[in-house]
Amino acid sequence: MSYSIPNDHIVDFRCCLCPNGDFPDRTICPPGGPGNKKKSPCRFVVTFLDDNGQMVFVSSGIDTTKKKWFSVRQKDTRHGTHRVKTKALPIRTTFDEAQRDLNSYAAKRRWQRRPA
């Protein structure tokens, strides 16, 4: 018996074989994972569209040490990013913690996944 998660379902953790690491721009899972026979959108690393159509995603900002991760909002790729300040999205020390917070926050607000 095999179990597969629908591709549009957002999960709260990385796949156990995730090769992408702390790279927020890597949103495509390579083939070969459990139940993953071809490239597919990552179900953990997700950029959302908020109620105003702005992109919301996890970033380390200008911190080159990448020890601070938080959610940011961006109108479009021509504009800069601004931190989303709320108790539900605190600054975290790892990318995965910040992404987990954002996934939960977005689910409660029924934000949509940004199309690739």
C-alpha positions as CSV (number, residue, x, y, z in Angstrom):
1,M,0.0,0.0,0.0
2,S,1.4,3.4,-0.9
3,Y,0.4,6.8,0.2
4,S,0.9,10.0,-1.7
5,I,0.2,13.5,-0.7
6,P,-1.7,15.6,-3.3
7,N,0.6,18.0,-5.0
8,D,-1.4,21.0,-3.9
9,H,-1.3,20.1,-0.2
10,I,1.1,22.2,1.8
11,V,3.0,20.2,4.5
12,D,4.7,21.4,7.7
13,F,8.0,19.7,7.2
14,R,10.5,18.9,4.5
15,C,10.5,15.6,2.7
16,C,13.0,13.3,4.5
17,L,15.2,13.2,1.3
18,C,15.0,16.9,0.5
19,P,18.2,18.0,-1.3
20,N,17.3,21.7,-1.3
21,G,18.6,22.7,2.1
22,D,18.2,26.3,3.3
23,F,17.7,27.7,-0.2
24,P,14.3,29.5,-0.4
25,D,14.7,29.9,-4.2
26,R,14.7,26.1,-4.7
27,T,11.0,25.4,-4.9
28,I,11.1,22.4,-7.2
29,C,11.6,18.9,-5.9
30,P,13.8,16.7,-8.1
31,P,12.6,13.3,-9.2
32,G,13.4,10.3,-7.1
33,G,11.8,11.0,-3.7
34,P,9.0,8.9,-2.2
35,G,6.1,8.9,-4.7
36,N,7.9,11.6,-6.8
37,K,8.6,10.2,-10.3
38,K,9.2,13.6,-11.9
39,K,10.0,17.2,-11.0
40,S,7.2,18.8,-9.0
41,P,6.6,21.9,-6.9
42,C,7.9,21.6,-3.3
43,R,5.0,21.2,-0.8
44,F,7.0,22.8,2.0
45,V,8.9,25.7,0.5
46,V,6.1,27.9,-0.7
47,T,5.5,31.5,-1.8
48,F,2.0,32.7,-1.1
49,L,-0.2,35.5,-2.4
50,D,-1.9,37.5,0.3
51,D,-5.3,39.1,0.2
52,N,-3.8,42.1,-1.7
53,G,-2.1,39.9,-4.3
54,Q,1.4,40.5,-2.8
55,M,3.9,37.7,-2.6
56,V,4.8,36.5,0.9
57,F,7.8,34.3,1.4
58,V,10.6,33.5,3.8
59,S,13.9,35.4,3.5
60,S,17.0,36.1,5.5
61,G,17.1,39.7,4.4
62,I,20.5,41.3,4.2
63,D,21.9,39.1,6.9
64,T,24.8,37.3,5.2
65,T,25.3,34.8,8.0
66,K,21.7,33.5,7.4
67,K,21.1,33.2,11.1
68,K,17.8,35.2,11.0
69,W,14.9,34.0,8.9
70,F,11.5,35.8,8.7
71,S,8.5,36.3,6.4
72,V,8.6,39.2,3.9
73,R,6.0,40.8,1.6
74,Q,6.8,42.0,-1.9
75,K,4.5,43.7,-4.3
76,D,6.3,42.4,-7.4
77,T,9.9,41.6,-8.4
78,R,10.6,45.2,-9.2
79,H,9.9,46.3,-5.6
80,G,11.8,45.6,-2.4
81,T,10.7,43.4,0.4
82,H,9.2,44.4,3.8
83,R,9.1,42.1,6.9
84,V,5.7,40.9,7.9
85,K,5.5,41.9,11.5
86,T,3.1,39.8,13.6
87,K,3.5,37.6,16.7
88,A,2.6,34.6,14.5
89,L,5.6,35.1,12.3
90,P,8.6,35.8,14.6
91,I,12.2,35.9,13.5
92,R,13.6,32.4,13.6
93,T,17.1,30.9,13.6
94,T,16.4,28.4,10.8
95,F,14.7,28.6,7.4
96,D,12.5,25.6,8.2
97,E,11.1,27.1,11.4
98,A,10.2,30.3,9.6
99,Q,8.7,28.4,6.6
100,R,6.6,26.3,9.0
101,D,5.3,29.5,10.7
102,L,4.4,31.0,7.3
103,N,2.6,27.8,6.1
104,S,0.5,27.8,9.2
105,Y,-0.3,31.5,9.0
106,A,-1.2,31.3,5.3
107,A,-3.5,28.3,5.9
108,K,-5.4,30.2,8.5
109,R,-5.9,33.1,6.1
110,R,-6.6,30.8,3.2
111,W,-3.9,32.5,1.1
112,Q,-3.2,30.9,-2.3
113,R,0.1,29.4,-3.4
114,R,1.8,31.6,-5.9
115,P,1.8,30.0,-9.3
116,A,5.2,29.0,-10.6
